[in-house]
Amino acid sequence: MNWDKLLERALPVAQSAALAAGAVIDRYYRQTDIGLRIKNDRTPVTRADEESEAAIRKTLTRAFPEHAIFGEEGGHSGSSEFLWLVDPIDGTKAFVRGYPVFSTQIALMVHGELCLGVSYASAFGQMAWATRGGGAFLNGARCRMPICADWSQVALSTGNLKSLAQDPVRWSRLGALQATANRTRGYGDFYHYHLLATGGVDCVIESDVNILDIAALAVIVREAGGVFTDLDGAQLTLDTRSVLAAGLPAHQHALGTLRGLDSRI
């Protein structure tokens, strides 16, 4: 497979799809009539979610009719080794409440490997993207993570942690990480991954995500120089539910601590 040609063609398509979704989302943002309802999994969905995903699917299908798509609202369509992963509004709860920490996430997986990601936060005015071997960018500027080799200087950001909080042992180990880090915040959603890729934070931990939330962000963080796994150190799959993302020394330290090992840096 000629990866360079594939990604050279796919990246502008993904960016165009994200912009099309953003235009839909912006029309609904902070409006009263957004068609809010609660899905069977007890999460909110709005017309903006559904219409923006439709816009993404239309753009992707026009360019790559042979590719499969797995979307948050429309589910899985098609059968192919080329699989687009789409979350039209990652952060619908924020969108509904009227604060701007939400984004459109589009990633391409080929033979099970994530190779392209676009993360577009229209209300923030940020678009990040990356391709395998092609580097990561935020609004056109190259992203390069500074590598923090001393945990006492690490800025740690956490996101969804409900299931981790229900495990007393691992919750205590997370507390040890927080107690010894330089700074702890909970930026959440796309934002702390954009910060991670650009050096604003050094480590991100989440225990309750799905692959559509993080696939594009994983490509971006990795291409910026980071390590992106689940909380057990495993590589990402369609079933991934947690995140440990950081530069290599911080990732090793956090992973060792969560496993109950001595891995001080």
C-alpha positions as CSV (number, residue, x, y, z in Angstrom):
1,M,0.0,0.0,0.0
2,N,1.3,3.5,-0.8
3,W,0.6,5.1,2.5
4,D,1.8,8.5,1.4
5,K,-0.6,8.8,-1.5
6,L,-3.5,7.5,0.5
7,L,-3.0,9.9,3.3
8,E,-2.2,12.8,1.0
9,R,-5.6,12.3,-0.6
10,A,-7.5,11.5,2.6
11,L,-6.4,14.3,4.8
12,P,-8.0,17.2,2.9
13,V,-11.2,15.1,2.6
14,A,-11.3,14.6,6.4
15,Q,-10.6,18.3,7.0
16,S,-13.4,19.3,4.6
17,A,-15.8,16.9,6.3
18,A,-14.9,18.4,9.7
19,L,-15.5,21.9,8.4
20,A,-18.8,20.9,7.0
21,A,-19.8,19.4,10.4
22,G,-18.6,22.5,12.1
23,A,-20.8,24.7,9.9
24,V,-23.9,22.6,11.0
25,I,-22.9,22.7,14.7
26,D,-22.3,26.4,14.7
27,R,-25.8,27.0,13.5
28,Y,-27.2,25.2,16.5
29,Y,-24.8,26.3,19.2
30,R,-26.5,28.2,22.0
31,Q,-29.8,28.0,20.3
32,T,-33.0,26.9,22.1
33,D,-34.4,24.5,19.5
34,I,-31.7,21.8,19.1
35,G,-34.0,18.8,19.3
36,L,-32.4,17.4,22.5
37,R,-33.3,13.8,23.5
38,I,-31.8,11.1,25.6
39,K,-30.5,7.9,23.8
40,N,-30.9,4.4,25.2
41,D,-27.4,4.6,26.7
42,R,-28.6,7.6,28.7
43,T,-26.4,10.1,26.7
44,P,-27.8,13.2,25.0
45,V,-28.2,13.6,21.3
46,T,-29.3,16.7,19.3
47,R,-30.2,17.5,15.7
48,A,-26.7,19.1,15.5
49,D,-25.2,15.6,16.2
50,E,-27.3,13.9,13.6
51,E,-27.0,16.5,10.9
52,S,-23.3,17.1,11.3
53,E,-22.6,13.3,11.1
54,A,-24.7,13.2,7.9
55,A,-22.6,16.0,6.5
56,I,-19.4,14.1,7.4
57,R,-20.7,10.9,5.9
58,K,-21.7,12.6,2.7
59,T,-18.2,14.1,2.3
60,L,-16.4,10.9,3.0
61,T,-18.6,8.7,0.9
62,R,-18.4,11.0,-2.1
63,A,-14.6,10.8,-2.0
64,F,-14.2,7.2,-0.8
65,P,-17.4,5.2,-1.7
66,E,-15.6,1.9,-1.0
67,H,-14.6,2.8,2.6
68,A,-16.6,1.8,5.7
69,I,-17.8,4.3,8.3
70,F,-18.4,3.8,12.0
71,G,-20.2,6.9,13.4
72,E,-21.5,7.8,16.8
73,E,-25.0,8.4,15.6
74,G,-25.3,6.4,12.4
75,G,-23.4,3.2,13.5
76,H,-21.4,1.0,11.2
77,S,-21.9,1.1,7.5
78,G,-20.0,-0.7,4.8
79,S,-17.3,-3.4,5.0
80,S,-13.7,-2.6,4.2
81,E,-10.2,-2.6,5.6
82,F,-10.5,1.2,5.4
83,L,-12.7,2.3,8.3
84,W,-13.5,5.9,9.1
85,L,-14.2,6.6,12.8
86,V,-16.5,9.6,13.3
87,D,-17.8,11.4,16.4
88,P,-19.6,14.5,15.0
89,I,-19.8,16.2,18.4
90,D,-17.5,14.8,21.1
91,G,-18.7,16.6,24.1
92,T,-22.5,16.9,23.4
93,K,-23.1,17.6,27.1
94,A,-20.9,20.7,26.9
95,F,-22.6,21.6,23.6
96,V,-26.1,21.4,25.2
97,R,-25.0,23.4,28.3
98,G,-23.5,26.1,26.0
99,Y,-19.8,26.0,26.8
100,P,-17.3,25.5,24.0
101,V,-15.4,22.3,25.0
102,F,-16.7,20.1,22.2
103,S,-15.3,19.0,18.9
104,T,-15.7,17.0,15.8
105,Q,-13.4,13.9,15.7
106,I,-12.6,12.0,12.4
107,A,-10.0,9.3,12.1
108,L,-9.0,6.7,9.5
109,M,-8.1,3.2,10.5
110,V,-6.5,0.9,7.9
111,H,-6.2,-2.9,8.7
112,G,-6.8,-2.0,12.4
113,E,-4.1,0.7,12.5
114,L,-4.9,4.4,13.1
115,C,-3.2,6.4,10.5
116,L,-5.0,9.8,10.2
117,G,-6.8,12.1,12.6
118,V,-8.6,15.4,12.5
119,S,-9.9,17.1,15.6
120,Y,-11.9,20.3,14.9
121,A,-13.2,22.5,17.7
122,S,-15.2,25.1,15.8
123,A,-16.2,27.2,18.9
124,F,-12.5,27.2,20.0
125,G,-11.2,28.0,16.5
126,Q,-8.9,25.0,16.6
127,M,-8.2,22.4,14.1
128,A,-5.6,19.7,14.8
129,W,-4.6,17.0,12.4
130,A,-2.0,14.3,11.8
131,T,-1.1,11.5,9.5
132,R,1.1,8.5,10.1
133,G,4.7,9.6,9.6
134,G,3.6,13.1,8.5
135,G,3.7,14.9,11.9
136,A,1.0,16.7,13.8
137,F,-0.3,20.2,13.4
138,L,-2.6,22.7,15.2
139,N,-3.9,25.5,13.0
140,G,-1.0,24.9,10.6
141,A,1.7,25.0,13.3
142,R,3.8,21.9,13.8
143,C,3.1,20.2,17.2
144,R,6.2,18.9,19.1
145,M,5.7,17.7,22.7
146,P,8.4,18.7,25.1
147,I,9.4,15.5,27.0
148,C,9.2,15.9,30.8
149,A,11.6,13.4,32.5
150,D,10.8,14.4,36.1
151,W,7.3,13.5,37.4
152,S,7.5,16.2,40.0
153,Q,7.4,18.7,37.1
154,V,4.6,17.1,35.2
155,A,1.3,18.8,34.5
156,L,-1.4,16.1,34.7
157,S,-4.9,16.5,33.3
158,T,-7.7,14.0,33.9
159,G,-11.0,13.5,32.2
160,N,-13.8,11.0,32.7
161,L,-12.9,8.9,35.8
162,K,-16.1,7.2,37.0
163,S,-15.0,3.6,36.6
164,L,-11.5,4.3,38.0
165,A,-13.2,5.9,41.1
166,Q,-15.0,2.6,41.6
167,D,-11.7,0.7,42.0
168,P,-10.3,1.6,45.4
169,V,-6.8,0.3,44.6
170,R,-6.4,2.1,41.3
171,W,-8.1,5.2,42.6
172,S,-5.5,5.4,45.4
173,R,-2.7,4.9,42.9
174,L,-4.2,7.8,40.8
175,G,-4.1,9.8,44.0
176,A,-0.4,9.1,44.3
177,L,0.2,10.4,40.8
178,Q,-1.8,13.5,41.5
179,A,-0.1,14.1,44.9
180,T,3.4,14.0,43.3
181,A,2.8,15.8,40.0
182,N,3.6,19.5,39.7
183,R,0.1,20.5,38.6
184,T,-3.2,18.8,38.2
185,R,-6.2,20.0,36.1
186,G,-9.2,18.4,34.5
187,Y,-9.4,20.1,31.1
188,G,-11.2,17.1,29.5
189,D,-12.5,16.2,26.1
190,F,-10.5,17.3,23.0
191,Y,-8.9,20.2,24.9
192,H,-6.4,18.4,27.1
193,Y,-5.2,16.4,24.1
194,H,-4.6,19.5,22.1
195,L,-2.7,20.9,25.1
196,L,-0.7,17.6,25.4
197,A,0.3,17.7,21.7
198,T,1.6,21.3,22.1
199,G,3.2,21.1,25.6
200,G,0.5,22.7,27.7
201,V,0.2,19.5,29.8
202,D,2.4,16.5,30.1
203,C,0.0,13.6,30.8
204,V,-3.6,12.8,30.3
205,I,-5.6,10.0,32.1
206,E,-9.1,8.9,31.4
207,S,-11.0,5.8,32.4
208,D,-14.3,6.2,30.5
209,V,-14.1,6.9,26.8
210,N,-14.8,5.1,23.6
211,I,-12.7,4.8,20.5
212,L,-14.7,7.4,18.6
213,D,-13.8,10.0,21.2
214,I,-10.0,9.4,21.0
215,A,-9.0,7.8,17.7
216,A,-8.1,11.0,15.9
217,L,-6.5,12.5,19.1
218,A,-4.3,9.4,19.4
219,V,-2.8,9.9,16.0
220,I,-2.2,13.6,16.8
221,V,-0.5,12.9,20.1
222,R,1.6,10.1,18.7
223,E,2.8,12.2,15.8
224,A,3.6,15.0,18.2
225,G,6.0,12.7,20.0
226,G,3.8,11.1,22.7
227,V,2.7,7.6,23.7
228,F,-1.0,6.9,23.6
229,T,-2.3,3.6,25.1
230,D,-5.1,2.5,27.4
231,L,-4.6,2.5,31.2
232,D,-3.1,-1.1,31.0
233,G,-0.5,0.0,28.4
234,A,-2.3,-1.8,25.6
235,Q,-2.6,-0.4,22.1
236,L,-5.9,1.0,20.9
237,T,-8.6,-1.1,19.4
238,L,-12.3,-0.5,18.6
239,D,-13.0,-1.8,22.2
240,T,-10.7,0.6,24.0
241,R,-12.3,2.3,27.0
242,S,-9.5,4.2,28.8
243,V,-6.5,6.4,28.0
244,L,-3.0,7.0,29.3
245,A,-1.2,9.5,27.1
246,A,2.1,11.2,27.7
247,G,5.7,11.5,26.7
248,L,7.6,8.3,27.2
249,P,9.1,8.9,30.7
250,A,5.9,10.2,32.1
251,H,3.9,7.4,30.5
252,Q,6.2,4.8,32.0
253,H,6.0,6.3,35.4
254,A,2.2,6.6,35.4
255,L,1.7,3.1,34.0
256,G,4.0,1.6,36.6
257,T,2.2,3.5,39.4
258,L,-1.2,2.4,38.2
259,R,0.1,-1.1,38.2
260,G,1.5,-0.8,41.7
261,L,5.1,-0.9,40.5
262,D,8.0,1.3,41.5
263,S,8.7,3.3,38.3
264,R,9.9,6.7,39.7
265,I,11.3,9.3,37.3
